[in-house]
């Protein structure tokens, strides 16, 4: 799992950035030690006195991320020059930099962050600073990211196509354990889960999600054929935001998803 995404969600939680601007700088580096990261952070703090920032480094991709509270695009661009200079002075820069700024109207979802990571890894050149634009494959940023946890392949195929047509990025997990692993990788905006799941049931999945959350909480929708009141109560007690029983109306499901994500 790339460590930059959970670090970003921790930053959101610490500084309550969901209603403010947030600048992100990704830099391709050489292998960094924890001491090197601390040294870079100290140098950046001296350059950006008063700025709330957090650094995260992923050793697998060798990407350094700098998260900045309350910084618009131009401010983030200016600060990226400081990041570039510090890395070059220490001989630690290995490629280019990618920057972006997100506001309340354009949230930095996990999927968008993954696209940023992919893009900076594909950048050629050395020391160039590129701007990341908030569109995906020629479209506006996705309406949000959804993790669908269900062992029924027919339901999965239908819902994936249906929700993707609504603009959502949909990832499928076949069982509860797979759901936990993919949740840790993606930190989606919404989880749609059945209660009857192999290996780990929906109740256990919701409990693990509640324990794993390090940033803004993902919404959870239970989609199941269980109709007993005790199942409904237990689901809401474990953090579910909505409970839908089968057979269900796709139009109603889409309306509820939209309400929860927006």
C-alpha positions in Angstrom: 0.0 0.0 0.0 1.3 3.5 -0.9 1.8 5.3 2.4 1.2 8.8 0.9 -2.6 8.4 0.8 -3.3 7.5 4.5 -0.8 10.2 5.5 -2.8 12.7 3.5 -6.0 11.6 5.3 -4.3 12.0 8.7 -3.3 15.5 7.6 -6.9 16.3 6.7 -8.1 15.1 10.1 -5.4 17.0 12.0 -6.0 20.4 10.3 -9.7 20.0 9.3 -8.9 20.8 5.7 -12.2 19.6 4.3 -13.5 23.2 4.1 -10.2 25.0 3.1 -7.7 25.0 0.3 -5.0 22.3 0.4 -1.8 22.2 -1.5 0.0 19.0 -2.5 3.6 18.7 -3.8 4.9 15.3 -5.0 8.6 15.0 -5.7 10.5 12.1 -7.2 13.5 11.5 -4.9 16.4 9.2 -4.3 16.1 6.7 -1.5 15.5 8.7 1.7 16.1 7.7 5.3 13.9 8.9 8.1 16.7 11.2 9.2 16.8 12.7 5.7 13.0 13.3 5.7 13.3 15.0 9.1 16.1 17.2 7.8 14.1 18.2 4.8 11.0 19.0 6.9 13.1 21.2 9.3 14.5 23.1 6.3 11.0 23.6 4.8 9.6 24.8 8.1 12.3 27.5 8.2 11.3 28.5 4.6 7.6 28.4 5.3 7.3 30.0 8.8 3.7 29.7 10.0 2.6 27.2 7.4 0.9 24.0 8.6 2.5 21.2 6.6 3.2 17.5 6.8 5.7 15.4 4.9 5.3 11.8 3.9 7.7 9.5 2.1 6.9 6.2 0.3 10.0 4.1 0.0 8.5 1.8 -2.7 7.8 4.6 -5.2 10.5 7.0 -3.7 8.0 9.8 -3.7 8.1 12.6 -1.2 4.8 14.3 -0.5 4.4 17.7 1.1 0.9 18.6 2.2 0.1 22.3 2.8 -2.9 23.7 4.6 -4.7 26.7 3.2 -2.5 27.1 0.1 -4.0 27.8 -3.3 -2.3 26.8 -6.6 0.0 29.8 -7.0 1.1 29.6 -3.3 1.7 25.9 -3.7 3.7 26.5 -6.9 5.9 29.1 -5.1 6.5 26.8 -2.2 7.4 23.9 -4.6 10.4 26.0 -5.7 11.6 25.9 -2.1 11.1 22.1 -2.0 13.0 21.7 -5.3 15.9 23.9 -4.1 16.3 22.0 -0.8 16.2 18.6 -2.5 18.8 19.7 -5.1 21.1 21.2 -2.5 21.2 17.8 -0.7 21.5 15.8 -4.0 18.2 14.0 -3.2 16.1 15.0 -6.2 15.7 12.2 -8.8 13.1 13.5 -11.2 10.3 16.1 -11.5 7.7 17.6 -9.2 3.9 17.6 -9.5 1.7 20.1 -7.7 -2.0 20.6 -7.2 -4.3 22.6 -5.0 -7.8 21.4 -3.9 -10.6 23.4 -2.5 -13.9 22.5 -0.9 -15.5 22.3 -4.4 -12.8 19.9 -5.6 -11.9 17.4 -2.9 -8.7 15.5 -3.1 -10.2 12.0 -3.1 -8.0 8.9 -2.8 -8.5 8.1 -6.4 -7.3 11.6 -7.5 -4.2 11.2 -5.3 -3.5 7.9 -6.9 -3.7 9.5 -10.3 -1.3 12.2 -9.1 1.1 9.5 -7.9 0.9 7.7 -11.2 1.4 10.9 -13.2 4.5 12.0 -11.3 6.1 8.6 -11.7 5.6 8.8 -15.5 7.0 12.3 -15.8 10.3 12.6 -17.7 13.0 15.2 -17.1 14.7 16.4 -14.0 13.8 19.4 -11.8 10.7 20.3 -13.8 7.6 21.4 -11.9 4.3 20.3 -13.5 0.7 21.2 -12.7 -1.8 18.5 -12.1 -5.2 19.3 -13.5 -8.4 18.0 -11.9 -9.8 16.1 -14.8 -9.7 12.4 -15.5 -9.6 11.0 -19.1 -11.1 14.2 -20.5 -13.9 14.4 -17.9 -14.3 16.4 -14.7 -13.1 14.9 -11.5 -15.1 11.8 -10.5 -18.2 12.3 -8.3 -16.4 10.1 -5.7 -14.8 6.8 -5.0 -16.8 3.7 -4.0 -15.7 0.3 -2.7 -18.3 -2.4 -3.4 -18.0 -5.5 -1.2 -20.2 -8.3 -2.5 -19.7 -11.9 -3.5 -22.5 -11.9 -6.1 -20.7 -11.3 -9.4 -24.0 -10.4 -11.2 -24.8 -7.6 -8.7 -21.2 -6.4 -8.8 -21.1 -6.2 -12.6 -24.4 -4.4 -12.7 -23.6 -1.9 -10.0 -20.1 -1.2 -11.2 -21.4 -0.2 -14.7 -24.4 1.6 -13.3 -22.4 3.7 -10.8 -19.5 4.3 -13.2 -22.1 5.8 -15.6 -23.0 8.2 -12.8 -19.4 9.4 -12.6 -18.1 7.3 -9.6 -14.9 5.4 -9.5 -15.9 1.9 -8.4 -13.6 -0.8 -7.0 -14.9 -4.4 -6.3 -14.0 -6.7 -3.4 -15.2 -10.3 -3.4 -15.2 -10.9 0.3 -14.7 -9.2 3.7 -11.0 -9.7 3.9 -10.5 -8.4 0.4 -12.7 -5.5 1.4 -10.5 -4.6 4.3 -7.3 -4.7 2.2 -8.8 -2.6 -0.6 -10.2 -0.1 2.0 -6.7 0.4 3.4 -5.3 1.0 -0.1 -8.1 3.3 -1.3 -9.7 5.1 1.6 -12.9 5.4 -0.6 -15.6 8.0 0.0 -18.2 5.3 0.3 -18.4 1.6 1.0 -21.3 -0.5 -0.1 -21.3 -3.9 1.6 -23.4 -7.0 2.0 -23.7 -8.6 5.4 -23.4 -12.1 4.0 -19.8 -12.2 2.9 -17.2 -15.1 2.8 -14.2 -15.2 5.1 -15.2 -12.1 7.0 -18.8 -11.0 7.2 -20.2 -7.4 6.8 -20.3 -6.8 10.5 -16.7 -7.7 10.9 -15.8 -5.6 7.9 -17.6 -2.5 9.3 -15.8 -3.0 12.7 -12.4 -3.2 10.9 -13.2 -0.1 8.9 -14.1 1.8 12.0 -10.8 0.8 13.6 -8.8 1.6 10.5 -10.1 5.1 9.9 -7.4 7.8 10.3 -9.0 10.6 8.4 -12.5 11.8 7.3 -14.8 8.8 7.8 -15.9 6.8 4.8 -19.7 6.5 4.6 -21.0 2.9 4.7 -24.2 1.6 3.0 -25.4 -1.9 3.8 -27.0 -3.6 0.8 -28.4 -6.9 2.0 -31.4 -9.3 2.0 -31.4 -9.3 5.8 -34.5 -7.5 7.0 -34.6 -8.2 10.7 -34.6 -5.2 13.0 -31.7 -6.6 14.9 -29.6 -6.6 11.8 -30.5 -3.0 11.0 -29.7 -1.8 14.6 -26.4 -3.7 14.7 -25.4 -2.2 11.3 -26.1 1.4 12.4 -24.3 0.8 15.7 -21.2 -0.3 13.7 -21.2 2.9 11.7 -23.5 2.3 8.7 -25.0 5.5 7.3 -27.8 3.8 5.4 -29.4 0.3 5.1 -31.0 -0.9 1.9 -32.7 -4.3 1.5 -32.9 -6.5 -1.6 -34.5 -6.3 -4.0 -33.5 -2.7 -4.4 -34.2 0.2 -6.8 -31.0 1.3 -8.6 -32.4 4.8 -8.9 -33.0 5.0 -5.2 -29.6 3.5 -4.5 -27.9 6.2 -6.7 -29.9 8.9 -4.9 -28.8 7.7 -1.5 -25.2 7.4 -2.7 -25.2 10.9 -4.1 -26.7 12.3 -0.8 -24.0 10.6 1.3 -21.0 11.5 -0.8 -22.0 15.1 -1.5 
